[in-house]
């Protein structure tokens, strides 16, 4: 569908299609709409990447804290047994 919009714009620029035609208006709308989706897709992709990195960091932090807590509990238990 985007190719049809590009073709209509080129026809208008070449003079074969008047600028006032509904096809030209539709083609302009479709081109603007397709250009607007790029930032939305880019923002969504960046958000997904940031959330993934935050989740990985959170999991690593949780594992590190679990390891630290396990070591502390082992030391505490070993002192109480002695």
Secondary structure, 3 states (H helix, E strand, C coil): CHHHHHHHHHHHHHCCCCCCCHHHHHHHHHHHHHHHHHHHHHHHHHHHHHHHHHHHHHHHHHHHHHHHHHHHHHHHHHHHHC
